[in-house]
Amino acid sequence: MSAAAIEQAILAAGLEPLTPRALEQFEAYLALLLKWNARVNLTAIREPEGIIRRHFVECIQFAQNLPALPEGAALLDYGSGAGLPGIPVAICRPELRVTLAESQQKKATFLREAARSLGLNIEIFNGRVENMPPDRIFSVVTLRAVDKMIQACRTALSRVATEGWMVPFATQSTATAIKTALPGVDWFSDLPLRGSDQALVLFGKWSR
């Protein structure tokens, strides 16, 4: 799939157009996902069109709708897996300092290769978020398609800076449970994701 096909999908979803450089990076990222997915099982979606529609468009929409952040803000992608949404955020929002946390060695190796190949200045933390140094906190912590989402959200909240943002991906059926599990988070309007009648991004501000 070419950069033009990726651009067409983005525009069809009503999102802001990307720079030529960003489109080149997404094209290269897609090629890496297809190459590595055969042996590492990065995503259950294996067709290029599906990866663009379900993964790229959703994550680009998320990146373009992040709240206003301070200069030099840091974002943690908890349980990054294939780099979603962290790599799209790093491509779309290069001013952010992005950390991808992934405990599985093979997936972390893929993330390092993706960061190198795409020319992204991102950190890969190969380990459990619980084992990060205690002083590692972030302006934004996001989670997408992680195991044991409720438990993971509770752990992730300890990494959110005061007045920072907790931003999990959810569905209509899981959103209430996630919000209930995180008392003290002030939740703002949910972001319905394009192309799905169930998928949402939840935006919560954390005041310790």
Order of alpha helices (4+ residues) and beta strands (2+ residues): alpha-alpha-alpha-beta-alpha-beta-alpha-beta-beta-alpha-beta-alpha-beta-beta-beta-beta
